[in-house]
Amino acid sequence: MLNIDRDLGRFRDIVKGRVRKDLRKYMSSGELVGRKGKDLVSIPLPQIGIPRLRYGDNKGGVGQGEGEGEGAGQGQEAGDAPGEHVLEVEISVDELAEILGEELELPRIEPRGNQKAAAEKNKYTGISTVGPESLRHTKRTFKQALKRSIASGTYDPKRPYVVPIKDDRRYRTFEVEQKPRSAAVVVYMMDVSGSMGNEQKEIVRSEAFWIDTWLRHNYDDVDTRFIIHDATAREVDRDTFFRTRESGGTLISSAYKLCMQILEDDYPPSDWNIYPFHFSDGDNWSQSDTKQCIELLRDQMVPISNQFSYAQVDSQYGSGQFIKDLKGAFDDEDAVCLSRIPNRESIMDSIKELLGRGR
């Protein structure tokens, strides 16, 4: 059994090492996004050597005879060299987050608020002479039996056998304690206007997955809300956010207004750590709408957020102006983080920019 556990541990170390080695590839390909379960992620690991068995000559036996059809009976000669295969292995989301944090050198996030809905936790408070056997305190029971034996004169140091009786038994007592749980809400906003193509949306999808993985690792509870916008904004579910194909003009302020409405209705900043993320190609309808966005951010969203993050995807159709306007308005604001994503290979660098402050 020990050998099996040791081998399993070595295999998991190999898997994690391979994931770490190919992390940038996974982050840029979006391969894991559709594989995410509640606690585990299924990861394809190519080029894992699997030994082939070489059998001795088989000169007879069941199944002997000629096969039918062209090339019947033809096959690859057996050998003992490693074969190249693809294995599907499972790794926990927490392990994936650890690898991400180590590779990107991400700092631990210190939650600033607690959700009002607390978790129940059993806190052991004392010892009793009655209780369920599952809570029997073995050390206290033995100690009581030893004291009784010594007091009654039946204890023999040469034969130190102590057998507890019913009156010796001691049990732990506990009370249910309400413990606040650190909670976060992440609001993902994505521009789905005509200038945002499928490639840009795939980049957003991959980056959102890894951001979500890291934040869930840092918090007990994470709520996720999704907003898409062109000239108007609407809240959607996760599947729609990642699969939608829309087009039209762009009014970024529509997304910020809806985001603020969601936060004001459901997530008081005294109880929630708030993370709005906006992805766009930087093409807004007008400078007047950009001015309104900056006012919304400065006066409402940024003051209640741990961090507002804006990531701009390069697009041949977008002007790319919005990130410049935000930089001019919030260059000295620590709670505003801006990042450019020129291509898929830049996802890892962008995530480090957005999460590297540990806010």
PyMOL commands that set and color helices and strands:
alter all, ss='L'
color gray80, all
select helices_A, chain A and resi 2-21+23-29+33-35+93-104+133-135+138-152+166-168+198-218+238-243+252-266+287-304+322-330+344-355
alter helices_A, ss='H'
color red, helices_A
select strands_A, chain A and resi 40-50+83-92+114-128+171-191+221-229+233-236+273-280+308-313+336-341
alter strands_A, ss='S'
color yellow, strands_A
deselect
rebuild
show_as cartoon
